[in-house]
Amino acid sequence: MISLKNYILKRLLYLIPVMIGVSIITFALINLAPGDPAELMLRAEGMEPTREAVEALREEMGLNDPVYVQYGRWLAGVLHLDMGKSYRTGRPVTEEILSRFPATLELTVAALLFVLLFAVPAGILAAIYRHAFIDHLSRIMALLGASLPGFWLGLLLIYFFAVKLGIFPVMGRGGFSHLILPAVTLGFAMAAVYARLLRASMLDVLGQDFIKVARAKGLQEKWVIGRHALKNAVLPAVTMFGMSFGGLLGGSVIIETIFAWPGIGKFAVDSIFNRDYPVIQGYVLFMALIFVLANLLVDISYGLLDPRIRLERRS
Amino acid sequence: MRLKKAVACAVITVFLMIMAVGCGNEGTKPPQEEKPLTVGWAQWCTNLDPGDGYNGWYAVEFGMGETLVKTGKKMEIEPWLAESWERVDDNTWKIKIRDSVKFHNGKDVDGAAVKASLERTIKMNKRAPGLLDIASIEAQGNEIIVKNNKPNPSFITTLADPFAVIVDAAAAEEMGDQFMENPVLTGPFKLKKYVKDERVEVVRNEDYWGEKAKQKDVVFKSIPDANTRLMALQSGEIQVADKIPAEQTATLGKDKDLKVLSESSVRVHMLIFNLKKPGLDEISVRKAINMAVNREDLAQKVMSESGIAAAGPFPAVLPFGGSGLKGYDYNVEGAKKLLDEAGWKPGGDGVRQKDGKKLEYTFLTYKNRPELPVLMEAMQSQLKEIGIKVEIKNVENASEVMESGDFEGCIYSFSTAPTGDPQYMLETVFMTGGDNNYGSYSSEKLDALGKKLQSTFDTEERNSIAREAQQVLIDDAAFAFLVYPKIITAVDKDVEGLDITPTEYYFLDSKISYKG
């Protein structure tokens, strides 16, 4: 297991150049984009600011310094664990991100759960009952999932389940019932894709020799599917799963807006519109960290699922 | 076995995570005697400190914050926390505060408290120092004496800007950052609960100085998406939904449980011409454009009746606005004739030209206000009728592009006079060299009127100067003023006493009640 520790350590060290690279690219991009944070701050509700006021504010915010000076100042802050303060709210960026992240995480995890609960049975059943009704149904769902835009599906679900049937609340964060519609909306596209992915790899595995051997030796079908086939079929799905976690986190932006979910996505978008540089930087860095960590977890879980990968790593 | 273990671990972790994040939520609320009024709000505050940025707007909307004066339904200045005011000399104002006003913590609001609050605003709000332009404030009992740096006739109206909400500055000092989530104000409602990004719950202030509120509990919820706001209204989760898109009003009108309230805003959508560009530097071309635009069509059809055809920059709801001005009537033939006389003749492609120059322009628009690109497209086809070809370009930050001078025309939306005074817009948008005079318009006549306004204190006289200035703008055809958009709010039929005002930040007051 020493090698696993080293491996994790090495991966964590890789984080440093990744983070620096990400922060430089973000910094460059937001500075290239049109829009002046000082002016946007003063304009907020449609009043036109005077040139003097904008200039004074730019000076105060240090926006008149060369970009590399601004970046240096920001980086020095980060090294002291200070990501700066939001232009818009005046609060520390770390606090702003951490206070909103739990809501987004809650939504993302719920969506992932939905993906699992939907995709795993659907994928397995579609593979076992290939070309039967359930397979066609899962194919149609996959097609719908891939082609329905999230905001439209969300509005549709709200209309039927909240306005017409009154089963779930229309919007907001609260108890378990508040979570269902946004989680289904967020997870639907991915669930549909996963079901198809799992079906394909199940079919692939089911055609292999060791499955025939298992069946020939008289093993019960549930063991053949559950132990031998699924375990092998699940690997490609795990890869996707890790990557999608980040995708779901990022994809929650629109869902958060529609369901008035007080998460980090909407806050990030508002910050982008307002050119709230410290928040954008902090957000991108934070998301990059999560992406990298999620991928690391996936790599580690490979070893647990497939001993061959562990051996490769060791050699 | 290992797989089982891993799966079990994963499942347990996921549940633990959900439970951990779920701990922050409350369960169901205990039953209440009186139903709270729940309001769905499109835009949201970053915190509740009125002095900070634009958060004062929300303090006033939520019925918690009050300023010294307010703008009434007809946009005239009314007393609020101030009982009266007088101009001692050109630079000095004496303002008398009401006797019985108390902060939500029970402290009296006197001259010293108002002075401290205004000084706090000037210190922390970026817009305040320039607009208020205060040299000194002196407190005497229940009065304050304010000295301006230079004569400032719009001083009293500026006090209606929500950044000047009167707060208990001493409490703010003591509470530090806590004040942002628990401000001490004076309004008919006080804060019950604040959940960042989510909702604000307010409750009737039983010690209010004025008429006590009819409604006991009011909850404001942030619902940024307009469709969701409407569906929340239809499902009964909220009773008021603000900023309803015009195209939805027809559907809502059919619902017997709902009513739609609308009122002109103090905003204008207008076309800014760059007067330095060939063609647009000719008054005949600009006049022709003004005549070719069918404003009624824009307001009624393109904006589904959620706009009012404009004459000048200021909406008719303002005492110095709209009515009485001689604007441009829709007259395609007249416009064509005007262009013919000026030597702009239709070419083979239908586009008019003169001396090798074609009447071909790129006009900018932006998506922040979704109706603007649509209005621009409608005008594109209206202008084509008279032989002017318009390309439309969507930009993200229109003001920045215009500032660079590299543009020909742009459709733009201004909030003209939120506190009911014309001076700010005349100075910044229309006077020579004004900071937002993007098209480089310059008129001696208008400049003289603007200067006169800067030293005129009498309201009637100010109104008449503002009207005169608008007629100059119209006659010069320096801009094309298009429509005044309306504010549309949808309400449950059981909500009573709700009055929509042109100023967007007045909402919750003592009169509103909900009998659900």
Interface residues (C-beta under 8 A of the other chain):
Chain A: P34 G35 D36 E39 M41 L42 R43 A44 E45 G46 M47 E48 P49 T50 R51 E52 A53 L57 R88 T89 G90 R91 S99 R100 P102 A103 L105 E106 V109 A110 L112 L113 L155 I158 Y159 A162 V163 G166 P169 V170 M171 G172 R173 G174 G175 F176 R227 K231 T257 I258 F259 A260 P262 K266 F267 S301 L304 L305
Chain B: R2 L3 A6 V14 M17 I18 V21 G22 G24 N25 E26 G27 T28 T46 N47 D52 G53 Y54 W57 K126 R127 G130 V195 K196 D197 E198 R199 K221 S222 I223 P224 D225 N227 T228 M231 A232 Q234 S235 E237 R267 V395 E396 N397 S399 E400 V401 S413 F414 S415 P418 Y424 M425 T428 V429 D435 N436 E504
